[in-house]
Amino acid sequence: MRICLRSFALALAPTLLLALPPVTGVDGTAHDLSITGLNSVTLATRSCVFCHTVHNPGGGSSSKLIPDWNHTTTVAAFTMYNNTNHAGADLKGTVDSQPTGPSLACLSCHDGSVAVGSLVVAPLSGGNDTYVGARGGVSPSTGRISSGRALVGTDLSNDHPISITYQDNLDTGLQPAASLVAVRLYPENVTGAKVQCSSCHDVHNYGTPGTTAPFLRATMEGSFLCRSCHKK
């Protein structure tokens, strides 16, 4: 009986793994830049502080990139994906001259020009700018993302366009904005709203390995995420 039960359990294990809910939350993931995060990037003991602060967020327009923005905002010059910089492109939407909104927040780490622990308001316990054990492409000497998949850089002309208006009224190849479920436009899912990095990525939820990981809002199986917007 023990052997039978064990065999049954082993046979059932893959099914159970597929049925597990997505991993939610930042803690323990690559976006957790604290000492207990996936890559032990800094010696800080808090994870939310690398993007958010409850009091005194960064001044001016940069404080409105995301709620309570606490990271130093990149001032790098980006090459955008648009009809000029990408051969054969026929975008109907309007592309901002530089990244805006949540995309600029993401790139303030992922462009590689700003240290990931460069904060407006540092935690009282410190450690946010100490990178002695940093992994995951973060340089222990500079604290910047310098290699690996996490490094996007400043040339965005070979990436999906961001900071672009969603013009389903002009492009018949796009799903109606109001019907979008798996993706998010900014500030809301309406015609003319913008596609940003976080339209497809959910920075707070790592997701399920093999489907929505890492940090995707929907599975890539069967190109589901892509087809959430594009009629293909």
N, C-alpha and C positions, 0 to 999 in steps of 0.2 A: 504493500500500500504506500509506503514512504517513497519507493522508487517511482511509482505511478504519479503521485502527487508532485514530486520534484520535476518529473518530465513535463507534466501539465503546466507547472509554473514557468518552466523555461520556454515552453512553446508559447505561452501567453505573454511573456515579457515584452516582445516587440510591439504587440498590440497595445499593451498598457502604456508604453513609452509614447506611442503615437497619440494616445488619448490624453496625455498630460497637458494641462493648460500652459500657455506661454509663460516664460519667466518674466515677471513684471518687477518694476522698480530698478533703480540705478545701482543699489548696493551690490558689490561683488562683480560688477560688469566692467567692461573696458571704459565706460563713462564714469566709473567711480575712481577718481584720481587720488583717493586717500590711501593710507598705508595698507588698508584691508581690501582694496580694490583688486581687480583681476591682475593688474600689472604693477601694483605697489609703486605707483608713479611718484608720490610724494610721501612725506612723513605726517601729513595732516590726518586728523582723526575724524573729520567730517567730510561728507560727500557732496551735499547740496551746495555748499559754499562756493564751489568752483564756477557756478553759473548764477546763483541767486544770493541775495542778502535781504534780510527783513527790513533793515534800516539803512538809510543813506545810500541808495543805489547810485550808480554812475550818473553824472549830471547830463543835461542836454538831451538831444535826440537819441543818443546811444543808450540811455536808460530805458527806452521804450522798445528796444529790439525784441525782448522777451520780458515777461513780468519780473521786476526786481533784479534786473541785470547787474551782475557783480564782476564780470570779467573785463579786462582791458580789451577794448575794441580795436581790431586791426585797422591800420591805415594804408595797407598795401594797395597797389594799383592792379586791378584784375582785367584779364582779357575775357570778355563775355562770349557765350555762345549766341550768335545772332546771324542775321542774313549776310552780314559783311564778312565776319570772321570764320564762317563755316561754309565751305564750298557746297553748293547744292541745297542749302537750307532755304525753306520757303515758309518761314514762321509768320503766322497771322497775328500773333500777339505782340505787344510792345515790350521790349526788353529794357530794363533799367541800364543806365550806363555803367553802374557798379552794383554789387550785391546789396540788397536791402533787407530789413526785417530779420526774421529768424535765420535766414541764410548768412547774413553778415555775422550773426552771433556764432553760428557753427564754424564759419571760416576763421573766426578769431582764435581758434585753436588749430583747425585743420589746414590753414594755409601755410603753417610752418614758420610764420614771422613773429609770433608772440608766444612767450612761455606759457604753458598750460596753467601754471600756478600764479600768473600775474593777475592780481585781483584789486578791485577798488577798495573793498573792505576785507582785510585778512582776518581769519579766525583768531580769537584770543589765545588759543593754544598754539598758534603758529604751525610751522612745518609745511605750509603750502608751497613754499619756494625752495624746498630741499629735495633734490632728485637723485640721491646717491644710489638708490636701487631701481631706478626707473627702467621699465621694459616697454614693450608695445610700440617701439619706434620713437620713443621720447628720449632725447639726448640727456644723459645724466649731467652734462656740463652746462647746457644752455636751458634745459627744460622745454625746448621746442620739439614738436613732432618733426623728425628729420628723415624718416624712412618708413617703408611699409605701406600697407593699404590705407592707413589712417591719414597719410599725407596727400592732400588734394592739390596743394600748391596754389599758384595765382593764375595759371592758364586754364580757364574754364571752357575754352572753345571746343574741347573734346569730351565734355560732360553734358548730360541732359541739361537743357536750359533752365535757369532759375531766375527769380525776380522778373518773371514774364507774366503778362496778363493771359488769362485763360479765355480765349475767344471762340467758344463753341458756336457763336452766332456767325462767325466768318469761316471757320474750319469745319467742314462736314465730317471730318475724320475723328472729331472729338465727341465724347459722350456729353449729354446735357449736364451743365454744371450742377444744377439742382438735384440731379440723380446720383451724384457721386457719393459713395459710402465708404469705400476702402481707403480713399485718399482725402486730404484736406487742403482746401484753398484758403488764402488769407486776404481779408479777415474772415470770410465765410464762403461757403460754396455757392457762389453766384457768378454769372457771366461778367468778365472783366476783373475778377479777383485774381490774386497772384499765386503762381506756383513757386514754392520755396523748397529748400532742402527738406524741411520737415513736412512737406506734403506727402512724401513717400516714406520718410524716416520718422520713427517715434523714439526720440532720444532717451526716454525714460524706461522703455521696455525692450530688453534684449531680444525677446522672441523665442521661438522654438527652433532648435538646430535642424537644418534641412528644409525649413519652410520659411519662417519669418525672421530668422536670425541672419545677420546681426542687425537689430534695430530697424526692421522693416514694418510698415503698417499692415501689410498683407503678404501672403505667400507669393513666391515667384514661380511656384509649380504651375505649369501650363500657361506661363506668362500672365497669371491672374492680375498681378499688380499693374503691369503695363496696360492690360486691357481694361483696367478700371477707368482709364481716361481715353485710351485710343481704341477706335473701332477697327480691330484687325481680325 
